[in-house]
Amino acid sequence: MTYCVAVRLDSGTLFCSDSRTNAGVDRISTFTKLKVFERPGDRVLVLLSAGNLAVTQNVVHILEQQRNADPEKPSIWSADNLFDVAGLVGDALREVQRRHGAGLVPARRPQCCRQPVVASQLLGQRLHVLHGHAERLKRHQDVGKQNR
């Protein structure tokens, strides 16, 4: 069983994610499935995931590459709100699944990093937290754009 959770309290926000990975009998290691993206004075974004570590690491890599990509393309570094950030995370998840989905163990394919927790605090905005399936993250992004 894997998990990730965010709890917003009066005194702050608590983020927890599964860090265990099993490479066989008695070969258990830990790797973080919590990633903080920060640009001081502008934004703090937190991504938590549960499930397949390789999928998580690929999603983080795609999001990190956006920092140095074409500034005209949407990225977590230019997003205006949590819904846009969540949509970009959903896009990255779908891209990883498109590239590597055939190689994932079929019985576990639907569970691989499909329900991330995304949190953001952008300059001038309060902290927002969203939990959702990859498919819903795209819909949230579209709804957010319609409500502007």
Buried (B, 14 or more C-beta within 10 A) or exposed (E): EBEBBBEEEEEEEEBBBBEEBEEEEEEEEEEBBBBEBEEEEEBBBBBBBBBBBBBBBBBBEBBEEBEEEEEEEBBBBEBEBBBBBBBBBBBBBBEBBEEBEEEBEEEEBEBBBBBBBBBBBBEEEEBBBBBBBBEBBBBBBEEBEEEE
